[in-house]
Amino acid sequence: MKKTKVLLINPPYLNRTRRKKDVNVVLPLSLAYIAAVLEKNEYKVSIIDSAVEGDIKKVEDGVFHVGLSFDELKEKIRKESPDVIGVSCPFPIRTKFVIETAKLIKELNPKIKVFIGGIHPSVNYADFLKTGYIDYVLIAEAEYTTLELVNHIEADNTDVSDIDGIAYVGSDGEIRKNPKTKFIKNPSELPWPARHLLKVERYFKNTAVRWDRKSKREMSIITSRSCHQRCTFCSVHLVGGPTWRPRDPIDVVDEMEYLVKKYNAKEIALEDDNPTVSRERMKAICNEIIKRKLNIYWKVPAGVSIRTLDREVLTLMKQSGCYSLNLPIESGDDYMLNAVMNKQLAIDKVREIAKIAHELGFILNSYFIIGMPGETPQSIRNSIELAKELPLDKITVLFPSVLPGTAFYNECLKNDYIDKDEHMKNLTDHNLALFSDYMIKIPTMAQEELVKYREIFYREFTMSKLKKRPLSFLYLLKRDPASIFKLPKILFRHMVMLSKHLSSAGQKSP
């Protein structure tokens, strides 16, 4: 066993939601992957997931502090007495808590080396290094970069200029960045996440539901890295790498089976950004699940590649236990979908796959985005009409989040749709939320108009579903029996929507 002791931390954070029970706490797979690689190389590693180890407390209306207090976190760090600490920053809105955690560490012991990782620091590494509390920022995929860094620290080597994908402050005080050039070609070579370092049973107590859930004993896996597409608003490839790299189907199902046997998992969420890129690989995964008789539910909450789906693949997915699909449709307007968002997706293909999936009995959910540059009332109307036409069970209507490093971000800067400094402040401010608040200014529509259209979108979709399927809540029960517990909430929401619809119709009458 090597002498350098490593601690990985998921800091506490603020969550903006209406109710405490809607706060979603998920197992940090990224930290667990890093820990697994370090353990494989004989380092002693521990993980503090502040989110699950502490309480959820209301800070103000609609805002909750999730996890340990900083005093509690400080005491846990003191007990661990590590040499190196890695801090996760998965979202821009977590920035303040990441920096506060790093500050706490340096106050506790300035000799501890602190590094951070995540999409936001990978792009905005200088902002983090300038705080003086962070020694290194790991750029993009971090498992092997972390190992190299810890190897250097173990050898008392302060020269990190030869480490791929790292930013740091040089001896001359200048910020330096070694570009990320090496990505893991075969993710199956990685050890499975070190879930044993986390308090796994606590995650099963989480009451929040993303889209759908059939069992509280839900666990997540990642079956591939990055994405083959280049949607203008997406930053996945900035961390995941320039190409989509899949895990071997046998390795994927081996991990699923392990989760079933070790943790009594009843449901598996594939958290990939795009797990269905390869038809043949998805078919192989499904066939292996069926062959082993795993008898599990599984789902793809982050979305699927609609272009690569067909009846054969969807049938196998359903037979192997997949029950819920998230179709990332984004827009029902061809110009917005392909010229603006670069989805490279035919709307007729969306119709085809939605129809097949509905016939097979999937719960169908979808994201729609409104407010990208070029958006007009007519393009939003096209999206609304498509959503009403398709047999979707649930939708989420999002405003675009302008993430640094994306083509969309560069376009917004170029055309003065955002102010760089103000936008960065908004991204890291807990009073705003990614995808829920409108953060840009476009010449074709005002913010107030877009907010109004989002309400119209939800209202018309709900009323259309009720008109075509008056007992739509029973229709959902057929696909998801656990929804019976949501029945009062569903009925109340439908009544509110009906009231607003009637009120709106009355205002339009002469």
C-alpha positions in Angstrom: 0.0 0.0 0.0 1.4 3.4 -1.0 1.7 6.1 1.7 -0.1 9.0 0.0 -3.7 9.1 1.3 -6.4 10.5 -1.0 -9.8 11.9 0.0 -12.5 12.7 -2.6 -15.3 15.1 -1.7 -18.7 15.8 -3.2 -19.3 19.2 -1.4 -22.7 20.3 0.0 -24.7 22.5 -2.3 -27.9 24.5 -2.7 -30.8 23.0 -4.6 -33.6 25.2 -5.9 -36.9 23.3 -5.8 -40.4 23.7 -4.4 -40.3 20.9 -1.8 -37.7 19.1 0.3 -38.8 15.7 -1.0 -38.0 16.9 -4.5 -34.3 17.3 -3.8 -32.6 14.6 -5.9 -29.5 13.0 -4.3 -27.5 10.7 -6.6 -24.4 8.5 -6.1 -21.4 10.4 -7.5 -20.2 7.9 -10.1 -17.4 10.1 -11.3 -15.7 10.2 -7.9 -16.3 6.4 -7.5 -14.5 5.8 -10.8 -11.5 7.9 -9.8 -11.4 6.1 -6.4 -11.5 2.7 -8.1 -8.5 3.5 -10.3 -6.5 4.8 -7.3 -7.4 1.7 -5.3 -6.3 -0.5 -8.1 -2.9 1.2 -8.0 -2.6 0.6 -4.2 -3.5 4.0 -2.9 -5.7 4.4 0.2 -8.8 6.3 -0.8 -12.0 7.5 0.9 -15.0 9.5 -0.3 -17.1 12.0 1.5 -20.4 12.6 -0.3 -21.6 15.6 1.7 -25.0 15.4 0.0 -26.0 12.0 1.4 -24.1 12.3 4.7 -25.9 15.4 5.9 -29.4 16.7 6.2 -31.5 18.7 3.7 -32.4 22.0 5.3 -34.6 24.9 4.0 -32.6 28.1 3.5 -35.4 30.2 2.0 -38.5 29.6 0.1 -37.6 27.2 -2.8 -34.0 26.8 -1.8 -32.5 24.0 0.3 -29.0 23.3 1.7 -28.2 19.8 0.7 -25.8 17.9 2.9 -23.2 18.5 5.6 -22.6 21.9 7.1 -19.1 23.2 6.5 -18.3 22.7 10.2 -19.4 19.1 9.9 -17.4 18.7 6.7 -14.3 20.2 8.3 -14.4 17.7 11.1 -14.7 14.8 8.8 -11.7 16.0 6.8 -9.8 16.4 10.0 -10.5 12.8 11.0 -9.5 11.5 7.5 -6.2 13.4 7.6 -5.5 13.1 3.9 -2.5 14.2 1.9 -4.4 15.0 -1.3 -8.1 16.0 -1.7 -10.1 16.0 -4.9 -13.3 18.1 -5.0 -16.1 17.5 -7.6 -17.7 20.4 -9.4 -20.3 18.8 -11.7 -22.3 22.0 -12.4 -21.5 25.7 -12.5 -24.1 26.4 -9.8 -21.9 24.4 -7.4 -18.9 26.7 -7.9 -19.3 28.7 -4.7 -19.5 25.6 -2.6 -16.5 24.0 -4.3 -14.4 27.1 -3.6 -15.6 27.3 0.0 -14.6 23.6 0.4 -11.2 24.3 -1.0 -10.8 27.3 1.3 -11.8 25.2 4.3 -9.2 22.5 3.4 -6.3 25.0 3.1 -7.3 26.7 6.4 -7.3 23.2 8.0 -3.9 22.3 6.6 -2.2 24.3 3.8 0.0 21.4 3.0 -2.9 19.3 1.6 -2.8 19.3 -2.1 -6.2 20.2 -3.6 -7.5 19.4 -7.1 -10.9 19.8 -8.7 -12.6 18.4 -11.8 -15.8 18.7 -13.8 -17.2 20.3 -16.9 -17.2 23.8 -15.5 -13.7 24.0 -14.1 -12.4 22.2 -17.2 -13.4 25.2 -19.3 -13.0 27.9 -16.6 -9.9 26.6 -14.9 -8.3 30.0 -14.5 -11.2 31.3 -12.3 -10.6 28.5 -9.9 -6.8 28.7 -9.8 -7.0 32.4 -9.1 -8.7 31.8 -5.8 -5.4 30.6 -4.3 -7.1 27.6 -2.6 -6.8 25.2 -5.5 -3.6 23.7 -6.6 -4.7 21.8 -9.7 -7.6 21.7 -12.1 -8.0 18.4 -14.0 -9.2 18.9 -17.5 -12.0 16.6 -18.9 -11.8 12.8 -18.2 -10.0 12.6 -14.9 -9.4 9.0 -13.9 -5.8 8.6 -15.2 -5.0 12.3 -14.8 -5.7 11.9 -11.1 -3.5 8.8 -10.9 -0.6 10.6 -12.6 -1.0 13.6 -10.3 -1.1 11.4 -7.2 1.9 9.5 -8.5 3.8 12.8 -8.8 2.8 13.8 -5.2 3.8 10.3 -3.9 7.3 10.8 -5.5 7.5 14.4 -4.2 7.7 15.6 -7.8 6.3 19.2 -8.0 6.8 19.4 -11.8 3.5 18.5 -13.4 4.3 19.8 -16.9 4.3 16.3 -18.3 0.8 15.4 -17.1 -1.9 15.3 -19.8 -5.0 17.4 -19.1 -4.1 19.6 -16.1 -4.1 23.3 -15.3 -1.9 24.8 -12.5 0.0 27.9 -11.4 3.6 27.7 -12.5 6.6 28.7 -10.4 6.6 32.1 -12.1 3.0 32.7 -10.9 1.5 32.3 -14.4 -1.5 30.0 -15.0 -0.6 27.1 -17.2 -2.7 24.5 -19.0 -1.6 21.1 -20.4 -4.2 20.4 -23.0 -6.2 17.2 -22.8 -5.0 14.9 -25.6 -5.4 11.4 -24.2 -8.8 9.9 -23.7 -9.6 6.3 -22.6 -10.1 4.4 -25.8 -11.8 1.4 -24.2 -13.8 2.4 -21.1 -14.2 -1.3 -20.3 -10.5 -1.3 -19.1 -11.6 0.8 -16.1 -12.4 -0.9 -12.8 -16.1 -0.5 -11.8 -16.9 2.4 -9.6 -15.8 2.0 -6.0 -19.3 2.1 -4.6 -18.1 0.3 -1.5 -16.6 3.6 -0.3 -20.0 5.2 -0.2 -23.0 4.8 2.1 -25.0 3.1 -0.7 -28.2 2.3 1.3 -28.7 6.0 2.0 -29.2 6.7 -1.7 -32.1 4.3 -1.8 -34.0 6.6 0.7 -34.0 9.4 -1.9 -37.7 10.2 -2.6 -37.2 12.5 -5.6 -37.9 10.9 -9.0 -36.4 11.9 -12.4 -39.1 11.1 -14.9 -40.0 7.6 -13.7 -39.1 5.0 -11.2 -40.5 1.5 -10.4 -38.3 0.7 -7.4 -36.5 2.7 -4.7 -33.6 0.3 -5.1 -32.4 2.1 -8.2 -28.7 2.3 -9.2 -26.9 3.9 -12.0 -24.2 2.8 -14.5 -22.4 4.4 -17.4 -22.1 2.3 -20.5 -20.2 4.7 -22.8 -18.3 7.9 -22.8 -19.1 11.1 -24.7 -21.4 11.6 -27.6 -21.2 11.2 -31.4 -23.3 14.4 -32.1 -22.4 18.1 -31.8 -25.5 19.8 -30.6 -24.6 23.5 -30.4 -25.8 23.9 -26.8 -24.1 20.8 -25.4 -20.8 20.6 -23.5 -20.6 16.8 -23.0 -17.7 16.3 -25.5 -15.6 19.0 -23.6 -15.2 16.5 -20.8 -16.2 13.1 -22.3 -13.9 13.5 -25.3 -14.2 14.1 -29.0 -15.5 10.6 -29.9 -18.1 8.2 -28.5 -16.5 5.3 -26.9 -18.6 2.3 -25.7 -18.1 -0.3 -23.1 -18.2 -3.9 -24.1 -21.8 -5.3 -23.7 -20.6 -8.2 -21.5 -18.8 -5.8 -19.2 -21.9 -3.7 -19.0 -24.2 -6.6 -18.1 -21.6 -8.0 -15.7 -21.8 -4.8 -13.7 -25.6 -4.8 -13.8 -25.6 -8.4 -12.5 -23.1 -7.4 -9.7 -25.4 -4.5 -8.6 -28.3 -6.9 -8.5 -26.4 -9.5 -6.4 -24.4 -7.1 -4.2 -26.9 -4.4 -3.5 -30.2 -6.0 -4.4 -30.8 -3.5 -7.2 -34.2 -3.7 -8.8 -33.8 -0.9 -11.3 -30.8 0.4 -13.4 -30.5 3.8 -14.9 -28.2 4.1 -17.9 -26.7 7.6 -17.3 -24.8 7.8 -20.6 -25.3 10.9 -22.6 -26.3 8.6 -25.5 -26.3 4.9 -24.8 -28.1 3.8 -28.0 -25.6 5.2 -30.6 -24.8 1.6 -31.8 -27.8 -0.5 -32.7 -25.7 -3.7 -32.5 -24.2 -3.0 -29.1 -27.6 -2.1 -27.6 -29.1 -5.4 -29.1 -26.1 -7.3 -27.5 -26.7 -5.7 -24.1 -30.5 -6.5 -24.3 -29.8 -10.1 -25.4 -27.3 -10.6 -22.5 -29.8 -9.3 -19.9 -32.4 -11.7 -21.3 -30.0 -14.6 -21.4 -29.0 -14.1 -17.8 -32.6 -13.6 -16.7 -31.7 -10.6 -14.6 -35.3 -9.7 -14.2 -34.6 -6.0 -13.7 -36.2 -2.7 -14.8 -34.0 -0.3 -16.6 -34.3 3.1 -18.2 -32.4 5.8 -20.1 -33.2 9.1 -18.3 -30.6 11.2 -20.1 -31.9 10.4 -23.5 -31.4 8.1 -26.5 -30.2 8.5 -30.1 -33.5 8.6 -31.9 -31.7 8.3 -35.3 -30.4 4.8 -34.5 -33.6 3.3 -33.0 -36.0 1.1 -34.9 -38.7 -1.5 -34.0 -36.2 -4.4 -33.7 -34.0 -2.5 -31.1 -36.9 -1.1 -29.2 -38.6 -4.5 -29.0 -35.4 -6.0 -27.5 -35.1 -3.1 -25.1 -38.6 -3.7 -23.9 -38.2 -7.5 -23.6 -35.1 -7.0 -21.5 -36.8 -4.7 -19.0 -36.5 -1.2 -20.3 -39.8 0.6 -19.6 -39.1 4.3 -19.9 -37.5 6.3 -22.7 -36.5 10.0 -22.8 -36.7 11.2 -26.4 -34.5 14.3 -26.7 -36.7 15.9 -29.4 -35.8 19.5 -28.4 -37.9 21.2 -31.1 -40.7 20.5 -33.5 -39.4 23.2 -35.9 -37.0 21.8 -38.5 -35.0 25.1 -38.8 -34.5 25.3 -35.0 -33.8 21.6 -34.7 -31.2 21.3 -37.4 -29.9 24.7 -38.5 -29.8 26.2 -35.0 -29.3 23.2 -32.7 -27.5 20.9 -35.1 -29.4 17.9 -34.0 -29.3 16.2 -37.5 -32.7 14.7 -36.9 -35.7 14.4 -39.2 -39.0 15.1 -37.5 -40.6 12.3 -39.4 -38.1 9.9 -37.7 -39.2 11.3 -34.3 -42.8 10.5 -35.3 -41.9 7.0 -36.4 -40.0 6.1 -33.2 -42.5 7.7 -30.8 -45.3 5.7 -32.5 -43.4 2.4 -32.3 -42.3 3.0 -28.7 -45.8 3.8 -27.7 -47.2 0.7 -29.3 -44.6 -1.4 -27.4 -45.8 0.1 -24.1 -42.9 2.4 -23.1 -43.4 5.4 -20.9 -42.4 8.2 -23.2 -40.9 11.4 -21.9 -39.3 14.3 -23.8 -37.3 17.5 -23.5 -38.2 20.6 -25.5 -36.1 23.7 -25.6 -37.4 27.2 -26.4 -35.6 30.5 -26.7 -32.6 29.6 -28.8 -31.5 32.4 -31.3 -33.9 32.5 -34.2 -36.9 31.4 -32.1 -40.2 32.8 -33.1 -43.8 32.4 -31.9 -44.3 30.2 -35.0 -41.4 27.9 -34.3 -42.6 27.4 -30.7 -46.1 26.8 -32.1 -44.5 24.0 -34.2 -43.0 22.5 -31.1 -46.3 22.6 -29.2 -48.2 21.0 -32.1 -45.6 18.2 -32.4 -45.7 17.5 -28.6 -49.5 17.4 -28.8 -49.4 15.1 -31.8 -47.0 12.5 -30.3 -48.1 9.9 -27.7 -45.9 11.4 -25.0 -46.6 10.9 -21.3 -44.6 13.7 -19.9 -42.6 16.7 -21.2 -40.1 19.2 -19.7 -39.9 22.6 -21.5 -36.5 24.1 -20.9 -34.8 27.4 -21.6 -31.4 27.1 -23.1 -28.4 27.1 -20.8 -25.4 28.9 -22.3 -22.5 26.8 -21.2 -18.9 28.1 -21.7 -17.0 26.2 -24.3 -20.0 25.4 -26.5 -20.7 26.6 -30.0 -23.9 28.2 -28.6 -21.9 30.1 -26.0 -19.5 31.5 -28.6 -22.4 32.6 -30.8 -24.1 34.4 -27.9 -20.9 36.2 -27.1 -20.3 37.2 -30.7 -23.9 38.5 -31.1 -24.1 40.2 -27.7 -26.9 37.9 -26.5 -25.0 37.7 -23.2 -22.5 39.8 -21.2 -19.6 37.5 -20.4 -19.1 38.6 -16.8 -22.7 38.9 -15.9 -23.5 35.5 -17.5 -20.8 33.8 -15.5 -22.2 35.4 -12.3 -25.7 34.1 -13.3 -24.4 30.6 -13.9 -22.9 30.3 -10.4 -25.7 32.1 -8.6 -28.1 29.8 -6.6 -31.0 32.2 -7.2 -30.9 31.2 -10.9 -31.2 27.6 -12.1 -29.8 26.0 -15.3 -32.5 25.4 -17.9 -35.3 26.9 -15.6 -34.3 30.6 -15.9 -33.8 32.5 -19.2 -30.3 33.9 -19.3 -29.9 35.4 -22.8 -31.4 38.1 -24.9 -32.4 37.3 -28.5 -33.8 39.9 -31.0 -36.7 37.8 -32.1 -38.6 37.3 -28.8 -38.6 39.0 -25.4 -38.0 37.1 -22.2 -41.5 37.8 -20.9 -43.0 36.4 -24.1 -40.9 33.2 -23.8 -42.0 32.7 -20.2 -45.6 33.0 -21.3 -45.1 30.6 -24.1 -43.6 28.0 -21.8 -46.8 28.1 -19.7 -48.9 27.8 -22.9 -46.8 24.9 -23.9 -47.4 23.0 -20.7 -51.1 23.9 -20.6 -51.8 22.9 -24.2 -49.9 19.6 -24.0 -51.8 18.6 -20.8 -55.2 19.5 -22.2 -54.4 17.7 -25.5 -53.4 14.6 -23.6 -56.6 14.7 -21.5 -58.8 15.2 -24.6 -57.3 12.3 -26.4 -56.9 10.1 -23.3 -59.4 11.3 -20.7 -58.1 8.7 -18.3 -54.5 9.4 -19.0 -53.5 8.9 -15.4 -54.8 5.3 -15.7 -53.0 5.0 -19.0 -49.8 5.9 -17.1 -50.7 3.4 -14.3 -50.8 0.6 -16.9 -47.2 1.3 -17.8 -46.0 2.3 -14.3 -48.0 0.7 -11.4 -46.0 2.7 -8.9 -47.7 5.8 -10.3 -50.8 5.0 -8.2 -49.0 6.8 -5.3 -48.8 9.9 -7.5 -52.5 9.9 -8.4 -53.6 12.8 -6.1 -50.8 15.0 -7.4 -51.6 14.1 -11.1 -55.4 14.8 -10.6 -54.6 18.1 -8.9 -52.2 19.2 -11.6 -54.8 18.3 -14.3 -57.5 20.4 -12.5 -55.2 23.4 -12.3 -54.4 23.1 -16.0 -58.1 22.8 -16.9 -58.9 25.9 -14.8 -56.2 27.9 -16.5 -57.2 26.6 -19.9 -60.9 27.6 -19.3 -59.8 31.0 -18.0 -57.6 31.6 -21.0 -60.4 30.6 -23.4 -62.8 32.9 -21.6 -60.5 35.9 -22.0 -60.2 35.2 -25.8 -64.0 35.1 -26.2 -65.6 38.3 -27.6 
